[in-house]
Amino acid sequence: MSHHPLDRNALDCIAACNACATDCGACFAHMVCKDSKNECPGCCIECAAICRLCADAIARNSPFAKQLCKLCAEICDWCAKVCGAHEMDHCKSCADACRRCAEACRKMAA
């Protein structure tokens, strides 16, 4: 791993991943122990974990960052679909953050 300055796409992706992980955590906190018609809040824990891992990998110029970004985008798409099916504000915020993160991760994975 050599250290290179992070470009705009990398910085944007780190920010999107961290924001997504935060919103997923908030959604999880609101939904835990509540009835859900789908995989929320479980998807939020999966998504937050990969987002944190992805942000860290990008920050350290990991040779696996692109692969992690690709996986992160897939998990974010899944979480956005699951949380987006709910009407609560925290689920909508989570879904929006997941969509933004997926887009940023796809740019990094390209």
C-alpha positions in Angstrom: 0.0 0.0 0.0 1.6 3.2 -1.1 0.2 6.5 0.0 -1.3 8.8 -2.6 -3.3 11.9 -2.0 -7.0 11.2 -2.1 -8.8 12.7 -5.1 -12.2 14.3 -5.1 -14.0 11.0 -5.9 -12.3 9.3 -3.0 -13.1 12.1 -0.6 -16.7 12.2 -1.8 -17.0 8.5 -1.3 -15.6 8.5 2.2 -18.1 11.3 3.1 -21.0 9.4 1.5 -20.0 6.1 3.3 -19.7 7.8 6.7 -23.0 9.6 6.2 -24.7 6.4 5.1 -23.4 4.5 8.1 -24.6 7.2 10.4 -28.1 7.2 8.9 -28.2 3.4 8.9 -27.3 3.5 12.6 -30.1 6.0 13.3 -32.6 3.9 11.3 -31.6 0.8 13.2 -32.0 2.5 16.5 -35.5 3.5 15.6 -36.5 0.2 14.2 -34.9 -2.3 16.5 -37.5 -4.4 18.4 -40.3 -3.0 16.2 -42.3 -5.0 13.7 -41.1 -4.6 10.2 -42.6 -5.8 7.0 -39.2 -6.5 5.5 -35.5 -6.9 6.4 -35.2 -3.5 8.1 -33.5 -3.0 10.5 -31.1 -5.9 9.8 -30.1 -4.4 6.4 -29.1 -1.2 8.3 -26.5 -3.1 10.3 -25.1 -4.8 7.2 -25.0 -1.6 5.3 -23.4 0.5 8.1 -20.6 -2.1 8.6 -19.6 -2.2 4.9 -19.8 1.6 4.7 -17.4 2.0 7.6 -15.1 -0.7 6.1 -15.2 0.9 2.7 -14.4 4.4 4.0 -11.5 3.1 5.9 -10.2 1.1 2.9 -10.3 4.2 0.7 -8.6 6.4 3.3 -5.7 4.0 3.6 -5.5 3.4 -0.2 -6.2 -0.3 0.2 -5.6 -2.4 -2.9 -9.0 -3.9 -2.3 -10.9 -0.5 -2.2 -12.5 -0.9 -5.6 -13.8 -4.3 -4.8 -15.1 -3.2 -1.5 -16.8 -0.2 -3.1 -18.5 -2.5 -5.6 -19.8 -4.6 -2.8 -20.8 -1.5 -0.8 -22.8 -0.2 -3.7 -24.7 -3.5 -3.9 -25.5 -3.6 -0.2 -26.5 0.1 -0.3 -28.9 -0.6 -3.2 -30.4 -3.4 -1.1 -30.8 -1.3 2.0 -32.2 1.6 0.0 -34.9 -0.7 -1.4 -35.7 -2.2 2.0 -35.8 1.0 4.0 -37.4 2.9 1.0 -40.4 0.7 1.4 -41.2 2.3 4.8 -42.9 5.7 5.3 -41.1 6.7 8.4 -38.7 9.7 8.1 -35.7 7.8 9.5 -36.2 5.0 6.9 -36.6 7.6 4.1 -33.4 9.4 5.3 -31.6 6.0 5.4 -32.7 5.1 1.9 -31.6 8.4 0.5 -28.2 8.1 2.2 -27.9 4.6 0.8 -28.6 5.8 -2.7 -26.0 8.6 -2.5 -23.5 6.2 -1.1 -24.1 3.6 -3.8 -23.6 6.2 -6.5 -20.3 7.4 -4.9 -19.1 3.8 -4.5 -19.9 3.0 -8.1 -17.7 5.9 -9.2 -14.9 4.6 -7.1 -15.3 1.0 -8.3 -15.1 2.1 -12.0 
